[in-house]
Amino acid sequence: MSNASVIRLVKSIADSQPARISLQTETGEKVHIDCTYKEGVAPHFFLVFPPNKLPGKLNTSQSCLVSIRSDDEVTEPLSLNASIEEIISGRNMELVALDTVDPTSLRDFFRVNISIPITIGFMPETDNESELHWTMTGETLDLSGSGVLGLFDGECRNRHRLTITFDLPSPPI
């Protein structure tokens, strides 16, 4: 998505919409926090957090996923990849939208919106390939009959014989 398209998209988001952000702490833990979207000078925008909800030691060098809901129940949430510009006063965060992910355009099947950790990697089958071992962790956006949509911080090192791992939460009994 071009920078001009990202700017137009961010400008189209109504102020004070409910949002959810997926962040990573410096220790690698993923945290999901409900917050409120606030307008900025696009592609910049702000998120406002409830008191004492924003962890102190965030990895601000990694991009994060922001999901912004609309007022109606029919419209799918808008998912943005964003970078953190600044944390302001422990309750506000300035971000820059990098691009958008449109799950509806990528699926032919009914989707289940679920945000859980996902790991992808190459697990060698022989000792000759052991130096080729790699893994990366990301986060799912949704699951469907055709697969899983996940966001990662980088590209896969290869695309052959990949292992994908995620644990679905158990439903309450």
MILO-249523 format. One record per residue (C-alpha): residue number from 1; residue in three letters; z, y, x. Coordinates in steps of 0.05 Angstrom, whole numbers. Layout:
<nodes>
- miti / doti / pz / py / px
- NUM / ALA / Z / Y / X
...
</nodes>
This chain:
<nodes>
- miti / doti / pz / py / px
- 1 / MET / 0 / 0 / 0
- 2 / SER / -19 / 68 / 28
- 3 / ASN / 32 / 122 / 42
- 4 / ALA / 2 / 165 / -13
- 5 / SER / 10 / 107 / -63
- 6 / VAL / 82 / 97 / -42
- 7 / ILE / 96 / 171 / -51
- 8 / ARG / 64 / 171 / -121
- 9 / LEU / 104 / 109 / -140
- 10 / VAL / 171 / 138 / -117
- 11 / LYS / 156 / 203 / -153
- 12 / SER / 144 / 164 / -217
- 13 / ILE / 215 / 134 / -218
- 14 / ALA / 261 / 169 / -266
- 15 / ASP / 326 / 197 / -238
- 16 / SER / 392 / 159 / -250
- 17 / GLN / 361 / 90 / -261
- 18 / PRO / 405 / 30 / -248
- 19 / ALA / 388 / -3 / -182
- 20 / ARG / 410 / -60 / -137
- 21 / ILE / 404 / -62 / -61
- 22 / SER / 406 / -121 / -14
- 23 / LEU / 436 / -102 / 53
- 24 / GLN / 454 / -138 / 116
- 25 / THR / 519 / -126 / 154
- 26 / GLU / 522 / -124 / 230
- 27 / THR / 548 / -196 / 228
- 28 / GLY / 486 / -219 / 190
- 29 / GLU / 519 / -226 / 121
- 30 / LYS / 476 / -207 / 62
- 31 / VAL / 509 / -163 / 9
- 32 / HIS / 481 / -143 / -59
- 33 / ILE / 508 / -79 / -90
- 34 / ASP / 494 / -47 / -157
- 35 / CYS / 482 / 27 / -151
- 36 / THR / 444 / 86 / -181
- 37 / TYR / 375 / 113 / -160
- 38 / LYS / 372 / 188 / -147
- 39 / GLU / 308 / 227 / -134
- 40 / GLY / 291 / 256 / -66
- 41 / VAL / 229 / 283 / -33
- 42 / ALA / 183 / 223 / -38
- 43 / PRO / 178 / 174 / -4
- 44 / HIS / 252 / 190 / 9
- 45 / PHE / 303 / 174 / -45
- 46 / PHE / 378 / 166 / -51
- 47 / LEU / 424 / 112 / -77
- 48 / VAL / 494 / 127 / -103
- 49 / PHE / 547 / 73 / -98
- 50 / PRO / 613 / 63 / -135
- 51 / PRO / 674 / 81 / -94
- 52 / ASN / 692 / 31 / -38
- 53 / LYS / 632 / -14 / -51
- 54 / LEU / 589 / 3 / 10
- 55 / PRO / 609 / -40 / 70
- 56 / GLY / 627 / -2 / 133
- 57 / LYS / 587 / -39 / 186
- 58 / LEU / 516 / -45 / 160
- 59 / ASN / 455 / -63 / 200
- 60 / THR / 416 / 0 / 187
- 61 / SER / 358 / -20 / 233
- 62 / GLN / 332 / -73 / 184
- 63 / SER / 292 / -58 / 123
- 64 / CYS / 324 / -74 / 56
- 65 / LEU / 303 / -92 / -14
- 66 / VAL / 317 / -43 / -70
- 67 / SER / 305 / -65 / -142
- 68 / ILE / 303 / -8 / -193
- 69 / ARG / 307 / -24 / -267
- 70 / SER / 278 / 18 / -322
- 71 / ASP / 313 / 40 / -386
- 72 / ASP / 277 / -12 / -428
- 73 / GLU / 289 / -86 / -426
- 74 / VAL / 215 / -105 / -425
- 75 / THR / 191 / -72 / -360
- 76 / GLU / 201 / -114 / -297
- 77 / PRO / 245 / -82 / -244
- 78 / LEU / 208 / -45 / -189
- 79 / SER / 220 / -76 / -120
- 80 / LEU / 215 / -32 / -58
- 81 / ASN / 220 / -48 / 15
- 82 / ALA / 258 / 10 / 45
- 83 / SER / 288 / 33 / 110
- 84 / ILE / 356 / 66 / 114
- 85 / GLU / 353 / 138 / 138
- 86 / GLU / 426 / 159 / 132
- 87 / ILE / 492 / 139 / 100
- 88 / ILE / 525 / 201 / 71
- 89 / SER / 600 / 205 / 56
- 90 / GLY / 608 / 130 / 46
- 91 / ARG / 579 / 132 / -26
- 92 / ASN / 508 / 158 / -16
- 93 / MET / 450 / 131 / 23
- 94 / GLU / 383 / 163 / 38
- 95 / LEU / 325 / 114 / 44
- 96 / VAL / 250 / 116 / 55
- 97 / ALA / 205 / 72 / 13
- 98 / LEU / 159 / 32 / 59
- 99 / ASP / 120 / -8 / 8
- 100 / THR / 128 / -44 / -58
- 101 / VAL / 127 / -116 / -78
- 102 / ASP / 97 / -131 / -145
- 103 / PRO / 119 / -201 / -163
- 104 / THR / 78 / -201 / -228
- 105 / SER / 13 / -193 / -191
- 106 / LEU / 28 / -253 / -146
- 107 / ARG / 45 / -304 / -200
- 108 / ASP / 7 / -346 / -251
- 109 / PHE / 71 / -378 / -280
- 110 / PHE / 134 / -357 / -315
- 111 / ARG / 183 / -328 / -265
- 112 / VAL / 258 / -330 / -256
- 113 / ASN / 286 / -268 / -222
- 114 / ILE / 337 / -293 / -172
- 115 / SER / 361 / -263 / -107
- 116 / ILE / 388 / -315 / -59
- 117 / PRO / 383 / -326 / 16
- 118 / ILE / 323 / -365 / 40
- 119 / THR / 307 / -394 / 109
- 120 / ILE / 238 / -410 / 135
- 121 / GLY / 220 / -440 / 202
- 122 / PHE / 185 / -491 / 244
- 123 / MET / 226 / -553 / 260
- 124 / PRO / 191 / -594 / 315
- 125 / GLU / 184 / -668 / 303
- 126 / THR / 179 / -685 / 377
- 127 / ASP / 214 / -663 / 441
- 128 / ASN / 146 / -637 / 467
- 129 / GLU / 148 / -583 / 414
- 130 / SER / 222 / -563 / 420
- 131 / GLU / 206 / -495 / 452
- 132 / LEU / 166 / -478 / 390
- 133 / HIS / 227 / -481 / 344
- 134 / TRP / 241 / -418 / 304
- 135 / THR / 274 / -396 / 239
- 136 / MET / 281 / -331 / 201
- 137 / THR / 324 / -314 / 142
- 138 / GLY / 304 / -271 / 83
- 139 / GLU / 317 / -263 / 10
- 140 / THR / 282 / -289 / -52
- 141 / LEU / 257 / -243 / -107
- 142 / ASP / 238 / -297 / -156
- 143 / LEU / 219 / -370 / -167
- 144 / SER / 162 / -397 / -209
- 145 / GLY / 118 / -459 / -220
- 146 / SER / 74 / -438 / -162
- 147 / GLY / 129 / -424 / -111
- 148 / VAL / 180 / -375 / -87
- 149 / LEU / 171 / -302 / -70
- 150 / GLY / 214 / -283 / -10
- 151 / LEU / 221 / -222 / 34
- 152 / PHE / 230 / -228 / 109
- 153 / ASP / 237 / -176 / 164
- 154 / GLY / 176 / -203 / 202
- 155 / GLU / 116 / -248 / 201
- 156 / CYS / 118 / -323 / 210
- 157 / ARG / 103 / -346 / 281
- 158 / ASN / 59 / -400 / 254
- 159 / ARG / 38 / -426 / 186
- 160 / HIS / 36 / -501 / 197
- 161 / ARG / 90 / -552 / 178
- 162 / LEU / 140 / -499 / 156
- 163 / THR / 208 / -517 / 128
- 164 / ILE / 235 / -474 / 72
- 165 / THR / 308 / -479 / 52
- 166 / PHE / 348 / -446 / -3
- 167 / ASP / 408 / -466 / -45
- 168 / LEU / 407 / -452 / -119
- 169 / PRO / 474 / -431 / -149
- 170 / SER / 506 / -481 / -196
- 171 / PRO / 509 / -459 / -269
- 172 / PRO / 579 / -447 / -296
- 173 / ILE / 609 / -506 / -332
</nodes>
